[in-house]
Amino acid sequence: MGENSSVNLPPGFRFYPTDEELVVHFLQRKAALLPCHPDVIPDLELYPHDPWELDGKALGEGNQWYFYSRGTQNRITGNGYWKPMGIEEDVINSRSKKVGMKKYLVFYIGEGRAAIKTNWIMQEYRLSKSDSSSTKSSKRRGHSKVDYSKWVVCRVYERNCSEDEDDGDDDDDGTQLSCLDEMFLSLDDMDEISLPFN
């Protein structure tokens, strides 16, 4: 799928993968150069795109967007940057084996200390270095050794400002927050995390 092509799912198809499914069924296969069916998640360079520009470029489902990107430390866009929240979680498969890591980032508009925190959240998934099952299968197929640090899969969404208010409406937008998601998203003091513009 090209970067500029709109990603459309067939009628009735919903894309709400779990963390394990994103890592095992999509990212592992991508990193090992194996086909993925259905091939619905596009490749997208992260840094040129602000989060509100993902519609039509990334796979959208509800208020979430999914895409593969090359692993990079440069998460600076034209209008701001993605700042790591200092949160990383293990992604565990059904056999209680660690298969990947999930990192949380929040989008800031502007530069340095004058930047303004937004409600845009990114969950960036990468493979666990200890996982070698896909590497072995790709060697059997004639591919060279896979560098698991090259690819990540990202889930981006805009956190609703009224999520914490109980207005009686059931606004289930498909975003599943873990206990750590809720805890760290509620932190107001982010001064302990270093800014990328020092």
Secondary structure as GFF3:
##gff-version 3
##sequence-region A 1 198
A	DSSP	alpha_helix	19	21	.	.	.	ID=ss1
A	DSSP	pi_helix	22	27	.	.	.	ID=ss2
A	DSSP	alpha_helix	28	31	.	.	.	ID=ss3
A	DSSP	three_ten_helix	51	53	.	.	.	ID=ss4
A	DSSP	beta_strand	59	61	.	.	.	ID=ss5
A	DSSP	beta_strand	64	70	.	.	.	ID=ss6
A	DSSP	beta_strand	80	92	.	.	.	ID=ss7
A	DSSP	beta_strand	98	109	.	.	.	ID=ss8
A	DSSP	three_ten_helix	112	114	.	.	.	ID=ss9
A	DSSP	beta_strand	116	127	.	.	.	ID=ss10
A	DSSP	alpha_helix	133	140	.	.	.	ID=ss11
A	DSSP	beta_strand	151	158	.	.	.	ID=ss12
A	DSSP	three_ten_helix	161	164	.	.	.	ID=ss13
A	DSSP	alpha_helix	179	185	.	.	.	ID=ss14
###
